[in-house]
Amino acid sequence: MGMKEIKADDMLHTIGERVEEVEILLKGQVRVSNSYGSMILKTGALIGCFETPDEEYVYDYEAVDDVTVYTHEFTSVEDIAKVVQMQGKISPVLASSSVKTALDLYSWYEKLHTETEARYHSVKSDFDSYPALTIQTGQEAKEYPEVQSLAAPPEKEGLEGWRMTYLNSLMENDALVRKGFYAISPDLCIGTVMRMSEFDTTVSSQIMELAEYREKLEEAVGDFEFDFRFLKSRTEQAGAAAGGEEVTKEITGAMDIILGYAGSNAETSRNMHQLVDQFIAAPDKNDTSDEMRKLRKELARDFYKIYTDVYMKTLEDPTPPPEVRMFLMFGFLDERLVGKEDTAKLYNLMLHWRPDPNNHVFTVPEWLRRIYEMKENPSKNEFDADYPEYLREQVQSGNITKAQAAELQNDRKERVKFEIENLLAMGNRVTYGRITTFIPQFNSEEIIRPLDQTLLTKDKLMQAIDKLREIDFSCFYRETFRNYADLEINQFIKNVEVLPNIILMPNMGSRTLMWQEIDGKKRDTPARMLMPIFFTEDLDEAIVKLCGEYRWEMCRRIQGVHWNDVTDPSLTSEYCDYLQFYKKNHELSPDTREKIKTALQKARNNYRGVFIQDYNMYIRNEASGSARMNKVARGIVYRYCPFPKALRDKMHENPQYADIIDKWKVKQSGKAKLVQVAIKKVENLGKEVPAEMTEELDYLLR
């Protein structure tokens, strides 16, 4: 027992941890969440009261702001009564808070139940429409027995209407109940808290039942929905042929359709028409005069407002018009800006676009959908602040209250709006490549290569990433920690591969952008990389550059303040030391030092820039046997970006690599030995060796 303070955004408990204590929330707010929702606990709440003692936590508990709690041992439900009894003076507060918690938990359950029922009926409706779609498109109908036999969501049980009327009445008359009921005796407070705890346990079990149902539902319908969405897109244009040939459709008046769909008022519509007309009439669209700069700024300002309105509307519309889908995917607004021929090509590319079933490559609307569905958190803004940090800044600035910030945290539409205003607005401009002449409306000035040749699909992107992984196999692996208390192993390092999310900006551009290396503070979350949906440069080279940036930034993230401290060896610290003191390094010849000086000048003395240049040579030249790097740089890069075994064995014949590889093998053997010892320990206990241990050993010997 005792007082404990937790900083904002830190976790009090995570799913899977052992339940050993119940806590009184003395200050601050705590978010309780799982994959399908969340609620906020406020001062006076009992944290963990609907968990099961000595079992695993089924919810995550995160500090919304700085939190103070008082912890008590939690070995049985009776301990809750003891906690209330021990806190005699504040027992009325605990009783009142327990009613509030019960109501909030039930609201969560009701919302989840409603969403789950809607999801179930939506799937069933799509399944009923599926046979007709296959006939329309000439596709062979596939069997989906798991969808056909899908059971309805579990019914509400043990949550009679009188209970909710009773709880609402208690809350509405809270001040009177505190004075005239709770204050009579601590026993009344204990009884109230225990009754609420029983109710919470019932509701929580039904939340978990619904969550389990949703997981099974999503797993069951994944393949079907992918097939259904594709067939649906094929039927949007009457007469669409099977087999992928182009569909003829003349698009006219696209801007009016898009603005009408957005619900734009007359002034906004008139203003956008005038701005587009001015741009079309401009004799030199690449002019950088003050007039053209002002025009571009106004075009961008109104574009993102319209984009937000349009996207919000599509959340409630499963089949938006083709013009709207082209607008969201490509930034297409007006056929006059693009030309008749390229407008038709954009239309066909939109119709035949297939989402990535593995969820690594996303168009902007696909990515925003994941933000809206709470599957992803909003990205950082240009000031490197994520959504929770941004809300805290707004509170500190006095723009919103703490209560409003707590509500906005889970406001799905506000999360989407934040993503559009930050990641899309900035990422779209930067990936275009020519910032001074950029406008977000897709136009013919952008089209410097054929659309179909430059379109980035998930196949093209994953092939380029796989090509890099064949050389730098450990690029996307992260160290995570496992705890096997039952096997007497407190900390086991497991390397896990986390492939990046690539978000395709709606433009034809030449630049890529490493937006963020992780999501928040969780190191096992995917990086976010931005690329134009139409990319005009060499894709393989661009992916190598992106991965070089990722390597550097991920190392900085892991190392924290020690990222450039060579006493704590890492990729970044060793590279900084090498570049800082290269003039005194006797392993380098005068000619090599001069080359390093030139490289630093080219990178404007930016060490990361020099590393990315070297990483590019390492992947594209060194790995194929063409020596381009100096001895010191080669040694550092290889230590942290080793070749896979087949390439390693081949490169070992090269004298420039033999010693580097031998030293790496010794270090790697030491790591493998530790894993082998752990495996042996488990075998000696007569228990089954966890698959993660053998996987880690395979990785270390790879």
KAJO-V367818 format. One record per residue. N is the residue number from 1. RES is the residue in one small letter. OMEGA is omega in whole degrees, -180 to 180 (NA if undefined). Layout:
# KAJO-V367818
n=(N & N)
res=(RES & RES)
omega=(OMEGA & OMEGA)
This chain:
# KAJO-V367818
n=(1 & 2 & 3 & 4 & 5 & 6 & 7 & 8 & 9 & 10 & 11 & 12 & 13 & 14 & 15 & 16 & 17 & 18 & 19 & 20 & 21 & 22 & 23 & 24 & 25 & 26 & 27 & 28 & 29 & 30 & 31 & 32 & 33 & 34 & 35 & 36 & 37 & 38 & 39 & 40 & 41 & 42 & 43 & 44 & 45 & 46 & 47 & 48 & 49 & 50 & 51 & 52 & 53 & 54 & 55 & 56 & 57 & 58 & 59 & 60 & 61 & 62 & 63 & 64 & 65 & 66 & 67 & 68 & 69 & 70 & 71 & 72 & 73 & 74 & 75 & 76 & 77 & 78 & 79 & 80 & 81 & 82 & 83 & 84 & 85 & 86 & 87 & 88 & 89 & 90 & 91 & 92 & 93 & 94 & 95 & 96 & 97 & 98 & 99 & 100 & 101 & 102 & 103 & 104 & 105 & 106 & 107 & 108 & 109 & 110 & 111 & 112 & 113 & 114 & 115 & 116 & 117 & 118 & 119 & 120 & 121 & 122 & 123 & 124 & 125 & 126 & 127 & 128 & 129 & 130 & 131 & 132 & 133 & 134 & 135 & 136 & 137 & 138 & 139 & 140 & 141 & 142 & 143 & 144 & 145 & 146 & 147 & 148 & 149 & 150 & 151 & 152 & 153 & 154 & 155 & 156 & 157 & 158 & 159 & 160 & 161 & 162 & 163 & 164 & 165 & 166 & 167 & 168 & 169 & 170 & 171 & 172 & 173 & 174 & 175 & 176 & 177 & 178 & 179 & 180 & 181 & 182 & 183 & 184 & 185 & 186 & 187 & 188 & 189 & 190 & 191 & 192 & 193 & 194 & 195 & 196 & 197 & 198 & 199 & 200 & 201 & 202 & 203 & 204 & 205 & 206 & 207 & 208 & 209 & 210 & 211 & 212 & 213 & 214 & 215 & 216 & 217 & 218 & 219 & 220 & 221 & 222 & 223 & 224 & 225 & 226 & 227 & 228 & 229 & 230 & 231 & 232 & 233 & 234 & 235 & 236 & 237 & 238 & 239 & 240 & 241 & 242 & 243 & 244 & 245 & 246 & 247 & 248 & 249 & 250 & 251 & 252 & 253 & 254 & 255 & 256 & 257 & 258 & 259 & 260 & 261 & 262 & 263 & 264 & 265 & 266 & 267 & 268 & 269 & 270 & 271 & 272 & 273 & 274 & 275 & 276 & 277 & 278 & 279 & 280 & 281 & 282 & 283 & 284 & 285 & 286 & 287 & 288 & 289 & 290 & 291 & 292 & 293 & 294 & 295 & 296 & 297 & 298 & 299 & 300 & 301 & 302 & 303 & 304 & 305 & 306 & 307 & 308 & 309 & 310 & 311 & 312 & 313 & 314 & 315 & 316 & 317 & 318 & 319 & 320 & 321 & 322 & 323 & 324 & 325 & 326 & 327 & 328 & 329 & 330 & 331 & 332 & 333 & 334 & 335 & 336 & 337 & 338 & 339 & 340 & 341 & 342 & 343 & 344 & 345 & 346 & 347 & 348 & 349 & 350 & 351 & 352 & 353 & 354 & 355 & 356 & 357 & 358 & 359 & 360 & 361 & 362 & 363 & 364 & 365 & 366 & 367 & 368 & 369 & 370 & 371 & 372 & 373 & 374 & 375 & 376 & 377 & 378 & 379 & 380 & 381 & 382 & 383 & 384 & 385 & 386 & 387 & 388 & 389 & 390 & 391 & 392 & 393 & 394 & 395 & 396 & 397 & 398 & 399 & 400 & 401 & 402 & 403 & 404 & 405 & 406 & 407 & 408 & 409 & 410 & 411 & 412 & 413 & 414 & 415 & 416 & 417 & 418 & 419 & 420 & 421 & 422 & 423 & 424 & 425 & 426 & 427 & 428 & 429 & 430 & 431 & 432 & 433 & 434 & 435 & 436 & 437 & 438 & 439 & 440 & 441 & 442 & 443 & 444 & 445 & 446 & 447 & 448 & 449 & 450 & 451 & 452 & 453 & 454 & 455 & 456 & 457 & 458 & 459 & 460 & 461 & 462 & 463 & 464 & 465 & 466 & 467 & 468 & 469 & 470 & 471 & 472 & 473 & 474 & 475 & 476 & 477 & 478 & 479 & 480 & 481 & 482 & 483 & 484 & 485 & 486 & 487 & 488 & 489 & 490 & 491 & 492 & 493 & 494 & 495 & 496 & 497 & 498 & 499 & 500 & 501 & 502 & 503 & 504 & 505 & 506 & 507 & 508 & 509 & 510 & 511 & 512 & 513 & 514 & 515 & 516 & 517 & 518 & 519 & 520 & 521 & 522 & 523 & 524 & 525 & 526 & 527 & 528 & 529 & 530 & 531 & 532 & 533 & 534 & 535 & 536 & 537 & 538 & 539 & 540 & 541 & 542 & 543 & 544 & 545 & 546 & 547 & 548 & 549 & 550 & 551 & 552 & 553 & 554 & 555 & 556 & 557 & 558 & 559 & 560 & 561 & 562 & 563 & 564 & 565 & 566 & 567 & 568 & 569 & 570 & 571 & 572 & 573 & 574 & 575 & 576 & 577 & 578 & 579 & 580 & 581 & 582 & 583 & 584 & 585 & 586 & 587 & 588 & 589 & 590 & 591 & 592 & 593 & 594 & 595 & 596 & 597 & 598 & 599 & 600 & 601 & 602 & 603 & 604 & 605 & 606 & 607 & 608 & 609 & 610 & 611 & 612 & 613 & 614 & 615 & 616 & 617 & 618 & 619 & 620 & 621 & 622 & 623 & 624 & 625 & 626 & 627 & 628 & 629 & 630 & 631 & 632 & 633 & 634 & 635 & 636 & 637 & 638 & 639 & 640 & 641 & 642 & 643 & 644 & 645 & 646 & 647 & 648 & 649 & 650 & 651 & 652 & 653 & 654 & 655 & 656 & 657 & 658 & 659 & 660 & 661 & 662 & 663 & 664 & 665 & 666 & 667 & 668 & 669 & 670 & 671 & 672 & 673 & 674 & 675 & 676 & 677 & 678 & 679 & 680 & 681 & 682 & 683 & 684 & 685 & 686 & 687 & 688 & 689 & 690 & 691 & 692 & 693 & 694 & 695 & 696 & 697 & 698 & 699 & 700 & 701 & 702)
res=(m & g & m & k & e & i & k & a & d & d & m & l & h & t & i & g & e & r & v & e & e & v & e & i & l & l & k & g & q & v & r & v & s & n & s & y & g & s & m & i & l & k & t & g & a & l & i & g & c & f & e & t & p & d & e & e & y & v & y & d & y & e & a & v & d & d & v & t & v & y & t & h & e & f & t & s & v & e & d & i & a & k & v & v & q & m & q & g & k & i & s & p & v & l & a & s & s & s & v & k & t & a & l & d & l & y & s & w & y & e & k & l & h & t & e & t & e & a & r & y & h & s & v & k & s & d & f & d & s & y & p & a & l & t & i & q & t & g & q & e & a & k & e & y & p & e & v & q & s & l & a & a & p & p & e & k & e & g & l & e & g & w & r & m & t & y & l & n & s & l & m & e & n & d & a & l & v & r & k & g & f & y & a & i & s & p & d & l & c & i & g & t & v & m & r & m & s & e & f & d & t & t & v & s & s & q & i & m & e & l & a & e & y & r & e & k & l & e & e & a & v & g & d & f & e & f & d & f & r & f & l & k & s & r & t & e & q & a & g & a & a & a & g & g & e & e & v & t & k & e & i & t & g & a & m & d & i & i & l & g & y & a & g & s & n & a & e & t & s & r & n & m & h & q & l & v & d & q & f & i & a & a & p & d & k & n & d & t & s & d & e & m & r & k & l & r & k & e & l & a & r & d & f & y & k & i & y & t & d & v & y & m & k & t & l & e & d & p & t & p & p & p & e & v & r & m & f & l & m & f & g & f & l & d & e & r & l & v & g & k & e & d & t & a & k & l & y & n & l & m & l & h & w & r & p & d & p & n & n & h & v & f & t & v & p & e & w & l & r & r & i & y & e & m & k & e & n & p & s & k & n & e & f & d & a & d & y & p & e & y & l & r & e & q & v & q & s & g & n & i & t & k & a & q & a & a & e & l & q & n & d & r & k & e & r & v & k & f & e & i & e & n & l & l & a & m & g & n & r & v & t & y & g & r & i & t & t & f & i & p & q & f & n & s & e & e & i & i & r & p & l & d & q & t & l & l & t & k & d & k & l & m & q & a & i & d & k & l & r & e & i & d & f & s & c & f & y & r & e & t & f & r & n & y & a & d & l & e & i & n & q & f & i & k & n & v & e & v & l & p & n & i & i & l & m & p & n & m & g & s & r & t & l & m & w & q & e & i & d & g & k & k & r & d & t & p & a & r & m & l & m & p & i & f & f & t & e & d & l & d & e & a & i & v & k & l & c & g & e & y & r & w & e & m & c & r & r & i & q & g & v & h & w & n & d & v & t & d & p & s & l & t & s & e & y & c & d & y & l & q & f & y & k & k & n & h & e & l & s & p & d & t & r & e & k & i & k & t & a & l & q & k & a & r & n & n & y & r & g & v & f & i & q & d & y & n & m & y & i & r & n & e & a & s & g & s & a & r & m & n & k & v & a & r & g & i & v & y & r & y & c & p & f & p & k & a & l & r & d & k & m & h & e & n & p & q & y & a & d & i & i & d & k & w & k & v & k & q & s & g & k & a & k & l & v & q & v & a & i & k & k & v & e & n & l & g & k & e & v & p & a & e & m & t & e & e & l & d & y & l & l & r)
omega=(178 & 180 & 179 & 178 & -178 & -180 & 177 & 178 & 176 & -179 & 172 & 179 & 177 & 180 & 179 & 177 & 180 & 178 & -177 & -177 & 171 & -172 & 172 & 179 & -176 & -179 & 176 & -180 & -179 & 178 & 175 & -175 & 165 & -175 & -172 & 175 & -179 & 174 & -178 & 172 & -179 & -176 & 180 & -179 & 174 & -179 & 179 & -175 & 176 & 169 & -179 & -178 & 177 & 172 & 179 & 175 & 178 & 176 & 169 & 178 & -175 & 178 & 177 & 173 & 179 & -171 & 171 & 179 & 172 & -173 & 176 & 177 & -177 & -179 & 177 & -179 & 180 & 180 & 178 & 177 & 179 & 180 & -179 & -180 & -179 & -178 & -173 & -175 & -177 & -179 & 175 & 177 & 180 & 179 & 179 & -180 & -180 & 177 & 178 & 179 & -180 & 179 & 180 & 179 & 179 & 177 & 177 & -179 & -179 & 180 & -180 & 180 & 179 & 180 & -178 & 177 & 179 & 179 & -180 & -178 & 177 & 179 & -179 & 179 & 178 & -179 & 178 & -179 & -172 & -179 & -180 & 179 & -179 & 178 & -179 & -175 & -180 & -180 & 177 & 180 & 178 & 178 & 176 & -177 & -179 & 176 & -179 & -177 & -177 & 180 & 177 & 179 & 179 & -180 & 174 & -179 & 174 & -179 & -175 & -178 & -177 & 180 & -177 & 176 & 179 & -178 & 179 & 179 & 177 & -177 & -179 & -179 & -172 & -178 & 179 & -179 & 179 & -176 & -172 & -178 & -178 & -175 & -179 & -177 & 175 & -179 & 178 & 177 & 179 & -180 & 179 & -179 & -178 & 177 & 178 & 180 & 177 & 179 & 180 & -179 & 178 & -179 & -179 & -180 & 179 & 173 & -179 & 177 & 177 & 179 & 178 & 178 & -179 & 179 & 179 & 179 & -178 & 179 & -177 & -171 & -175 & -178 & -180 & -177 & 177 & 179 & -177 & -179 & -180 & 180 & 180 & -180 & -179 & -177 & -178 & 178 & 179 & 179 & 179 & -176 & 175 & 174 & 172 & 179 & -174 & 178 & -180 & 176 & 178 & -179 & 177 & 179 & -176 & -177 & 179 & 179 & -177 & 180 & 177 & 179 & -179 & -177 & -178 & 179 & -175 & -178 & 179 & -180 & -179 & -179 & -179 & 177 & -179 & -179 & 180 & 178 & 179 & -179 & 179 & -177 & -177 & -178 & 179 & -175 & 177 & 179 & -180 & 178 & 179 & 179 & -179 & 178 & 179 & 179 & 180 & 180 & -180 & 177 & -179 & -178 & -178 & -179 & -174 & 174 & 178 & 180 & 180 & -179 & -180 & -177 & 180 & 179 & -178 & 179 & -179 & -177 & -177 & -178 & 178 & 179 & 179 & 180 & 179 & 179 & 177 & 178 & -177 & -178 & -170 & -174 & -179 & -180 & -173 & -178 & 178 & 178 & -171 & -175 & -174 & -176 & -178 & 174 & 178 & 179 & 178 & 180 & -179 & 178 & 177 & -178 & -173 & 177 & 178 & 178 & 179 & -179 & 180 & 176 & 172 & -177 & -175 & 162 & -179 & 179 & 177 & -180 & 179 & 177 & 179 & 175 & -178 & -178 & 177 & 177 & 176 & 174 & 176 & -179 & 177 & 175 & -175 & 178 & 177 & 177 & 176 & -173 & 177 & 179 & 178 & 180 & 178 & 178 & 178 & 177 & -179 & 180 & 180 & -179 & 177 & 177 & 178 & 180 & 178 & 179 & 180 & 178 & -179 & -179 & -178 & 176 & -172 & -178 & 177 & 177 & 179 & 180 & 178 & -179 & 179 & -176 & -176 & -176 & -177 & -176 & -179 & -177 & 180 & -177 & -176 & -177 & 176 & 174 & -180 & -170 & -175 & -178 & -175 & 162 & -176 & 178 & -179 & -176 & -173 & 179 & -180 & -168 & -180 & 174 & -178 & -177 & -176 & -180 & -176 & -179 & 178 & 176 & 180 & 179 & 179 & -176 & -178 & 175 & 179 & 179 & 178 & 178 & 177 & -179 & 176 & 178 & 178 & -171 & -176 & -173 & -173 & 178 & 178 & 174 & 173 & -176 & 178 & 179 & 179 & -177 & -179 & 179 & 179 & 176 & -173 & -178 & 180 & -180 & 179 & 177 & -177 & 179 & 179 & -178 & -175 & 168 & 179 & -176 & -173 & -179 & -175 & 176 & 168 & -174 & -174 & -174 & 173 & -177 & 173 & -171 & 176 & -173 & 176 & 176 & -179 & -179 & -177 & -174 & -180 & 178 & -175 & 171 & 178 & -179 & -179 & 176 & 174 & 178 & 171 & -173 & -172 & -175 & 178 & -174 & -179 & -179 & -180 & 179 & 177 & 179 & 179 & -178 & 173 & 176 & -180 & 179 & -177 & -176 & 178 & 177 & 178 & 180 & -178 & -176 & -180 & -177 & -178 & -174 & 179 & 179 & -173 & 175 & 173 & -170 & 176 & 179 & -177 & -178 & 180 & 179 & 178 & 180 & 180 & -178 & -180 & -174 & -177 & -178 & -179 & -176 & -176 & 175 & -177 & 179 & 177 & 180 & 179 & 178 & 179 & 178 & 178 & 178 & 179 & 179 & 178 & 178 & 179 & -179 & -179 & 178 & 178 & -176 & 178 & 180 & 178 & 179 & -178 & 176 & -179 & 179 & 177 & 177 & -178 & -178 & -170 & -178 & -175 & -177 & 178 & 174 & 180 & -176 & -180 & -175 & 174 & -173 & -176 & -180 & 180 & -179 & -180 & -177 & -178 & -179 & -175 & 179 & -174 & 175 & 174 & -170 & -177 & 179 & 179 & -180 & 179 & -178 & -180 & 178 & 179 & -179 & -179 & -178 & -173 & -177 & 179 & -178 & 180 & 180 & 179 & 180 & 180 & -180 & -179 & 178 & 178 & 178 & 180 & -180 & 179 & 179 & 179 & 178 & 179 & 179 & 179 & 180 & 179 & 179 & 179 & 177 & -179 & -178 & -179 & 180 & 178 & -180 & -179 & -179 & 180 & 177 & 180 & 178 & 178 & 180 & -178 & -180 & -174 & NA)
